[in-house]
Amino acid sequence: MSAVELGIGSIRLPGDLTLPHPCTGMVVFAHGSGSSRLSPRNTAVARALNQEGFATLLFDLLTNREAQDGENAFDIKLLAQRLVSTTEWLIEQPSTRGLPAAYFGASTGAAAALVAAADLGRTISAVVSRGGRPDLAAPHLEAVVSPTLLIVGGEDRVVLEINRDALKRLRCEKVLRVIPGATHLFEEPGALEQVADLAAEWFRRFASDGSTGPHAVQA
């Protein structure tokens, strides 16, 4: 893992870039409100993806000053713009140029990932949402063309209904996976491991060189 600094306009955002060898794709993480690139859940998923040959970038979507204002964590347009700029930066780097790009978003970060994916179109090979808030990206859902996996805990009932509604609105290849007994943070034994396994499978299908997959919908 190497520390990187992302320059977006006049601001600088710290990130952690991990490049396994060989790499088959790269996954950019978008954390949820109140979290950061140091999120233990996202770092655990990132490690699992590294073992599968995926490069990962975890970075702070907001500066320290911006993060002090809680409203910024729900400024999905701002967060999505940061994701787009970061993705464009990654695509230009010699170490990641040519790799399929994908997003892994959690909570509000999943909304930002979906908006960014809608903006970048087929540049984004796949999106995985963990306990996501796709309702915050509602105006953009129909524009998403990236195959999208929605993962929700079975006990996270409100978010589960939100994701079921989003599944109907998405026009891309899409799947909803429900992890029985899991709550919003997937803190139950084995729950996060299931998230990592499902994400790795999805990225292998859609965000590895030459991968394709059929349309599927499951609730």
C-alpha positions as CSV (number, residue, x, y, z in Angstrom):
1,M,0.0,0.0,0.0
2,S,1.2,3.5,-0.8
3,A,0.0,6.8,0.3
4,V,-1.1,9.2,-2.4
5,E,-2.4,12.8,-2.5
6,L,-5.2,13.6,-4.9
7,G,-5.3,17.1,-6.2
8,I,-8.8,18.2,-7.1
9,G,-8.9,21.9,-8.0
10,S,-7.4,23.8,-5.0
11,I,-7.8,21.0,-2.5
12,R,-5.7,18.0,-1.6
13,L,-7.2,14.7,-0.5
14,P,-5.2,11.8,1.1
15,G,-5.6,8.3,-0.2
16,D,-4.2,4.8,0.1
17,L,-3.5,2.9,-3.1
18,T,-2.8,-0.8,-3.1
19,L,-1.5,-2.5,-6.3
20,P,-1.2,-6.3,-6.1
21,H,0.7,-8.1,-8.8
22,P,-0.7,-9.0,-11.2
23,C,-3.7,-6.6,-11.3
24,T,-6.9,-7.4,-13.2
25,G,-8.9,-4.3,-12.3
26,M,-9.1,-1.3,-10.0
27,V,-11.8,-0.5,-7.4
28,V,-12.3,3.0,-6.0
29,F,-14.0,3.1,-2.6
30,A,-16.5,5.7,-1.6
31,H,-17.2,5.7,2.2
32,G,-20.4,6.7,3.9
33,S,-21.2,9.7,6.1
34,G,-19.2,10.0,9.3
35,S,-16.5,7.7,7.9
36,S,-13.2,8.1,6.1
37,R,-10.6,6.1,4.1
38,L,-9.7,4.4,7.4
39,S,-13.1,2.7,7.7
40,P,-12.4,-0.7,9.1
41,R,-15.2,-2.3,7.1
42,N,-14.0,-0.9,3.7
43,T,-10.4,-1.7,4.5
44,A,-11.4,-5.3,5.2
45,V,-13.2,-5.5,1.9
46,A,-10.3,-3.9,0.1
47,R,-7.9,-6.4,1.5
48,A,-10.1,-9.2,0.3
49,L,-10.2,-7.7,-3.2
50,N,-6.4,-7.2,-3.2
51,Q,-6.1,-11.0,-2.6
52,E,-8.2,-11.4,-5.7
53,G,-5.9,-9.3,-7.8
54,F,-7.7,-6.0,-7.7
55,A,-6.0,-2.7,-7.1
56,T,-7.9,-0.6,-4.5
57,L,-8.0,3.1,-3.7
58,L,-9.5,4.3,-0.5
59,F,-9.5,8.1,-0.2
60,D,-11.1,10.8,1.8
61,L,-14.0,12.4,-0.1
62,L,-13.8,15.5,2.0
63,T,-11.1,17.6,3.6
64,N,-10.9,17.7,7.4
65,R,-12.5,21.2,7.3
66,E,-15.3,20.1,5.0
67,A,-15.9,17.0,7.1
68,Q,-16.7,19.2,10.1
69,D,-19.9,20.3,8.4
70,G,-22.2,17.3,8.5
71,E,-24.2,18.5,5.6
72,N,-21.2,18.0,3.2
73,A,-21.5,14.2,3.8
74,F,-24.9,14.3,2.2
75,D,-23.8,16.6,-0.7
76,I,-24.0,13.8,-3.2
77,K,-23.2,16.0,-6.2
78,L,-20.0,17.2,-4.5
79,L,-19.0,13.6,-3.5
80,A,-19.7,12.3,-7.0
81,Q,-17.6,15.1,-8.6
82,R,-14.7,14.1,-6.3
83,L,-15.1,10.5,-7.4
84,V,-15.1,11.4,-11.1
85,S,-12.0,13.5,-10.8
86,T,-10.2,10.8,-8.8
87,T,-11.2,8.2,-11.4
88,E,-9.9,10.4,-14.2
89,W,-6.6,10.8,-12.3
90,L,-6.3,7.0,-11.8
91,I,-6.9,6.3,-15.5
92,E,-4.0,8.5,-16.4
93,Q,-1.5,7.0,-13.9
94,P,1.1,4.6,-15.5
95,S,0.5,2.0,-12.7
96,T,-3.3,1.8,-13.3
97,R,-3.7,3.0,-16.9
98,G,-5.7,0.4,-18.9
99,L,-7.2,-1.4,-15.9
100,P,-11.0,-1.7,-15.8
101,A,-12.3,0.8,-13.2
102,A,-15.1,0.0,-10.7
103,Y,-16.7,1.5,-7.6
104,F,-17.5,0.1,-4.2
105,G,-19.7,2.5,-2.3
106,A,-21.1,2.3,1.3
107,S,-24.2,4.1,2.6
108,T,-24.2,7.7,1.2
109,G,-21.0,6.8,-0.7
110,A,-22.9,4.3,-2.7
111,A,-25.2,7.2,-3.9
112,A,-22.1,9.2,-4.9
113,A,-20.7,6.1,-6.7
114,L,-24.0,5.7,-8.7
115,V,-24.0,9.3,-9.7
116,A,-20.4,9.2,-10.8
117,A,-21.0,6.0,-12.7
118,A,-23.9,7.7,-14.5
119,D,-21.6,10.6,-15.4
120,L,-18.7,8.4,-16.6
121,G,-20.8,5.9,-18.5
122,R,-19.0,2.8,-19.7
123,T,-15.7,4.1,-18.2
124,I,-17.0,2.4,-15.0
125,S,-17.1,-1.4,-15.5
126,A,-19.1,-2.2,-12.3
127,V,-20.6,-0.8,-9.1
128,V,-21.1,-2.5,-5.8
129,S,-23.2,-0.9,-3.1
130,R,-23.0,-2.0,0.6
131,G,-25.9,-0.9,2.7
132,G,-26.3,1.9,0.2
133,R,-28.6,4.9,-0.1
134,P,-29.5,4.8,-3.8
135,D,-32.5,7.0,-3.1
136,L,-30.1,9.9,-2.8
137,A,-29.0,9.2,-6.4
138,A,-32.6,8.7,-7.6
139,P,-32.5,11.2,-10.5
140,H,-29.5,9.5,-12.0
141,L,-30.4,5.8,-11.6
142,E,-31.8,5.3,-15.0
143,A,-28.6,6.7,-16.6
144,V,-26.3,4.1,-14.9
145,V,-25.0,1.6,-17.5
146,S,-22.5,-0.1,-15.2
147,P,-23.5,-3.5,-13.9
148,T,-24.6,-2.8,-10.3
149,L,-24.7,-5.1,-7.3
150,L,-26.8,-4.0,-4.3
151,I,-25.9,-5.7,-1.0
152,V,-28.1,-5.1,2.0
153,G,-28.5,-6.7,5.4
154,G,-31.7,-8.6,5.9
155,E,-32.3,-6.8,9.2
156,D,-31.7,-3.4,7.7
157,R,-35.3,-3.2,6.7
158,V,-35.7,0.5,5.7
159,V,-32.6,0.4,3.6
160,L,-33.7,-2.9,2.1
161,E,-36.9,-1.3,0.9
162,I,-35.0,1.6,-0.5
163,N,-32.7,-0.8,-2.5
164,R,-35.7,-2.8,-3.7
165,D,-37.2,0.4,-5.1
166,A,-33.8,1.4,-6.7
167,L,-33.5,-2.1,-8.3
168,K,-36.7,-1.4,-10.2
169,R,-35.4,2.0,-11.4
170,L,-32.0,0.8,-12.6
171,R,-31.9,-0.1,-16.3
172,C,-28.4,-1.7,-16.2
173,E,-27.5,-5.3,-15.4
174,K,-28.4,-5.5,-11.7
175,V,-28.7,-7.8,-8.7
176,L,-29.9,-7.3,-5.2
177,R,-28.3,-9.6,-2.6
178,V,-29.7,-9.8,0.9
179,I,-27.5,-11.2,3.7
180,P,-29.8,-12.8,6.3
181,G,-29.5,-11.6,9.8
182,A,-27.1,-8.7,8.9
183,T,-27.8,-5.1,10.1
184,H,-26.7,-1.9,8.5
185,L,-23.0,-2.1,9.4
186,F,-22.7,-5.8,8.8
187,E,-21.1,-6.3,12.2
188,E,-22.6,-9.8,12.7
189,P,-20.1,-12.7,12.5
190,G,-19.4,-13.6,8.9
191,A,-21.5,-10.8,7.4
192,L,-18.7,-8.6,6.1
193,E,-16.9,-11.7,4.7
194,Q,-20.1,-12.4,2.7
195,V,-20.0,-8.8,1.4
196,A,-16.4,-9.2,0.3
197,D,-17.1,-12.5,-1.4
198,L,-20.1,-11.1,-3.3
199,A,-18.2,-8.0,-4.3
200,A,-15.2,-10.0,-5.5
201,E,-17.4,-12.3,-7.6
202,W,-19.2,-9.3,-9.1
203,F,-15.9,-7.5,-10.0
204,R,-14.5,-10.7,-11.4
205,R,-17.4,-10.9,-13.8
206,F,-17.6,-7.3,-14.8
207,A,-14.4,-5.4,-13.9
208,S,-11.7,-7.9,-15.0
209,D,-10.3,-7.9,-18.5
210,G,-12.7,-9.4,-21.0
211,S,-15.4,-10.3,-18.4
212,T,-19.1,-10.3,-19.2
213,G,-22.2,-11.6,-17.5
214,P,-25.9,-12.1,-18.0
215,H,-28.7,-9.9,-16.7
216,A,-30.1,-11.0,-13.4
217,V,-32.4,-9.7,-10.7
218,Q,-32.8,-11.3,-7.3
219,A,-34.6,-10.0,-4.2
